Structure formats: structure tokens, C-alpha cells
Amino acid sequence: MLPKVIIFDNISIDGRIDGFSIDNELYYHVANEWSLDAVLMSNNTLLKKFQLKHSNEGTDCKVREVNEIDNRPLLVVPDSQGRIRIWDDVLETHFFGDILVLCSRSTPQEYLDFLEEKYIKYMVIGYDEVNLGTALEELNLQFGVKNLRVESGGKLNGLLLRDDLVDEVCVLIYPNLVGGISPDSIYSAPDLNSKEGVLDLKLLKMEKLKNEIILLHYRVMKYQF
Ligand SMILES: NC(=O)c1ccc[n+]([C@@H]2O[C@H](COP(=O)([O-])OP(=O)(O)OC[C@H]3O[C@@H](n4cnc5c(N)ncnc54)[C@H](OP(=O)(O)O)[C@@H]3O)[C@@H](O)[C@H]2O)c1
């Protein structure tokens, strides 16, 4: 079974996710209202959010006991190239109950050994890249994840949306127009050949929050053909 997947991003009026000031406190206030089992976070976003740098250094992680009453979410990060090293720092933030790194057959063995040494859980799933659909199924099967929030840039969002793996999209819309060509958008994917691939959404919630920020929460309509 696939978990329920909710994409949640801050966007400007023109759909950009970078290049304007974001109210992190507000974002997490909204996000924490949902009781979700996991957060799927793209790797650069993780580094940016926690202001971490790539490094081999850090104190040793310890074996973590599974605590049944720990209701903090599982942090899930696709990192098939083995770029993130300071998981102990991420654990020290105490935001997450545990960490799961998604790797692929292309992930360097040295990185998998590093994760083993640090007692960081990982799954090898996919060949060159992580197979996201199978990873979500395994998250449900092996970790009991029934629902998760995606905190990511447009590429990972795009992969999930194009693979029909997203159930809901929630955005905080800021009263900003960023413009430009390079800033990432909430949904980056190859151009469509026709309007058939355009996703229809159904509005679930609309709310004006502080500083003229608007919350829009949609369900992704899934059609059976
Ligand atoms: N405004 C907002 O709310 C918001 C939220 C989050 C992020 N952002 C911004 O978005 C920008 C981009 O963030 P990002 O680089 O973290 O995200 P991203 O480019 O959307 O996604 C990168 C992630 O996707 C995985 N990935 C890439 N190609 C894949 C494939 N073919 N199959 C499976 N997985 C694949 C990568 O793992 P591998 O390394 O294994 O390929 C990586 O973890 C950042 O500048 C960040 O500030 C904004």
C-alpha cells in the first residue's frame, strides 16, 4: 500500500520556491498541525534547512532504541550519491524520531559502510536513482508509514507528481513576484506534449494567514481509466 503523500511548499505568486523570504516559523506551525508519520526531504533542502555543510566529521551516532511512544516523524532523504554525512547533527535537532536514507545500486559502497558505522538506517531501492514508488511502498510495509509530508524542491515534487504518487498539495502563497528564469518552481518536470497530463486539483482548504500569506490546500484528482 502507498502512504498518503502531501507536498507542502512556500511559493511566490509566480510559483517560485526560492528567491524570497520564507517564514519558517509559520511553515512549521502549519506542518505540525498534521500528525504525519514521516517527512520526505530532498537532500539540498535538508542541508539548507539545518544549515549543515557536507563533511566527514561529526561525533559518532549511537544505536537508537525504537520507542513505541515516540511520535516524532521519520526523516526520509533520497541521497543516492551519498552526499550527506552529518546525520548525527540532524539527529541532535530532535525534530525526527529516526532517519532513513534512500540509496540506489549506484550509491558508493563506501557510503553504505559509513551509514552502517553510524547506525543510520538505509534502503537500497532502484538502479541509477532511487525508485520513489517502490520506496514509498516499502516505507509503508517496513516502517508503517501511512502518511508523509514532502519538503522538497521542484524536481523531487515533479518526479512524484508525474508518477502519480501525490495525494495532496498544500502551499503557503507569499505576496511576492520573483520572476527570472533560474529560480526553481514548485513543480519541475519535462514539458508536456498535450494538456492531458495537466493535473486537476480539488480545493480542500483556503485561509488567509499573517502578513498576507494565503494557505491553499488541494487534493490531487486521480482518475481511473
Ligand atoms: N519554498 C519552499 O518551501 C522550499 C521547500 C524545499 C526546497 N526549496 C528549495 O528548492 C531548491 C531545490 O531543493 P533540492 O535540491 O533539495 O530538491 P530537488 O532538486 O527538488 O530534489 C533533489 C532530491 O531529489 C532526488 N532525486 C533527483 N532525481 C531523482 C530521480 N530521478 N529519482 C529519484 N530521486 C531523485 C535527489 O536524490 P539523489 O541525490 O539520490 O538523486 C534529491 O534528494 C532549494 O534551493 C531549496 O531551497 C524550497
The ligand as a Tripos MOL2 file, in Angstrom:
@<TRIPOS>MOLECULE
LIG
   48    52     1     0     0
SMALL
NO_CHARGES

@<TRIPOS>ATOM
      1 N1          9.9650   27.2450   -0.7940 N.am      1 LIG1
      2 C1          9.9550   26.0650   -0.2120 C.2       1 LIG1
      3 O1          9.0380   25.7410    0.5600 O.2       1 LIG1
      4 C2         11.0690   25.1000   -0.4740 C.ar      1 LIG1
      5 C3         10.9900   23.8110    0.0910 C.ar      1 LIG1
      6 C4         12.0100   22.9310   -0.1870 C.ar      1 LIG1
      7 C5         13.0680   23.3050   -1.0240 C.ar      1 LIG1
      8 N2         13.1100   24.5410   -1.5460 N.ar      1 LIG1
      9 C6         14.2050   24.9340   -2.4490 C.3       1 LIG1
     10 O2         14.2460   24.0590   -3.5430 O.3       1 LIG1
     11 C7         15.5620   24.0460   -4.0910 C.3       1 LIG1
     12 C8         15.9100   22.6560   -4.5830 C.3       1 LIG1
     13 O3         15.9330   21.7680   -3.4750 O.3       1 LIG1
     14 P1         16.5690   20.3260   -3.5540 P.3       1 LIG1
     15 O4         17.7770   20.3240   -4.4300 O.co2     1 LIG1
     16 O5         16.6800   19.8530   -2.1540 O.co2     1 LIG1
     17 O6         15.3930   19.4950   -4.2350 O.3       1 LIG1
     18 P2         15.1380   18.8660   -5.6810 P.3       1 LIG1
     19 O7         16.1450   19.3290   -6.6740 O.co2     1 LIG1
     20 O8         13.7040   19.0200   -5.9680 O.co2     1 LIG1
     21 O9         15.3040   17.3020   -5.4140 O.3       1 LIG1
     22 C9         16.5370   16.7150   -5.1440 C.3       1 LIG1
     23 C10        16.2350   15.3750   -4.4920 C.3       1 LIG1
     24 O10        15.5630   14.5460   -5.4180 O.3       1 LIG1
     25 C11        16.2590   13.3160   -5.5540 C.3       1 LIG1
     26 N3         16.2110   12.9330   -6.9710 N.ar      1 LIG1
     27 C12        16.6640   13.6410   -8.0180 C.ar      1 LIG1
     28 N4         16.4570   12.9690   -9.1770 N.ar      1 LIG1
     29 C13        15.8600   11.8100   -8.8300 C.ar      1 LIG1
     30 C14        15.3780   10.6930   -9.5740 C.ar      1 LIG1
     31 N5         15.4630   10.6560  -10.9260 N.pl3     1 LIG1
     32 N6         14.8060    9.6820   -8.9090 N.ar      1 LIG1
     33 C15        14.6970    9.7240   -7.5550 C.ar      1 LIG1
     34 N7         15.1250   10.7660   -6.7930 N.ar      1 LIG1
     35 C16        15.7000   11.7830   -7.4230 C.ar      1 LIG1
     36 C17        17.6790   13.6110   -5.1020 C.3       1 LIG1
     37 O11        18.2580   12.4570   -4.6080 O.3       1 LIG1
     38 P3         19.5740   11.8640   -5.3460 P.3       1 LIG1
     39 O12        20.7030   12.6990   -4.9040 O.co2     1 LIG1
     40 O13        19.5570   10.4610   -4.8640 O.co2     1 LIG1
     41 O14        19.3130   11.9560   -6.8470 O.co2     1 LIG1
     42 C18        17.4750   14.6650   -4.0260 C.3       1 LIG1
     43 O15        17.2650   14.1480   -2.7250 O.3       1 LIG1
     44 C19        16.4760   24.5470   -2.9680 C.3       1 LIG1
     45 O16        17.0800   25.7300   -3.3880 O.3       1 LIG1
     46 C20        15.5600   24.7870   -1.7920 C.3       1 LIG1
     47 O17        15.8750   25.9790   -1.1090 O.3       1 LIG1
     48 C21        12.1320   25.4460   -1.2910 C.ar      1 LIG1
@<TRIPOS>BOND
     1     1     2 1
     2     2     3 2
     3     2     4 1
     4     4     5 ar
     5     4    48 ar
     6     5     6 ar
     7     6     7 ar
     8     7     8 ar
     9     8     9 1
    10     8    48 ar
    11     9    10 1
    12     9    46 1
    13    10    11 1
    14    11    12 1
    15    11    44 1
    16    12    13 1
    17    13    14 1
    18    14    15 2
    19    14    16 1
    20    14    17 1
    21    17    18 1
    22    18    19 2
    23    18    20 1
    24    18    21 1
    25    21    22 1
    26    22    23 1
    27    23    24 1
    28    23    42 1
    29    24    25 1
    30    25    26 1
    31    25    36 1
    32    26    27 ar
    33    26    35 ar
    34    27    28 ar
    35    28    29 ar
    36    29    30 ar
    37    29    35 ar
    38    30    31 1
    39    30    32 ar
    40    32    33 ar
    41    33    34 ar
    42    34    35 ar
    43    36    37 1
    44    36    42 1
    45    37    38 1
    46    38    39 2
    47    38    40 1
    48    38    41 1
    49    42    43 1
    50    44    45 1
    51    44    46 1
    52    46    47 1
@<TRIPOS>SUBSTRUCTURE
     1 LIG1         1 GROUP 0 **** ****
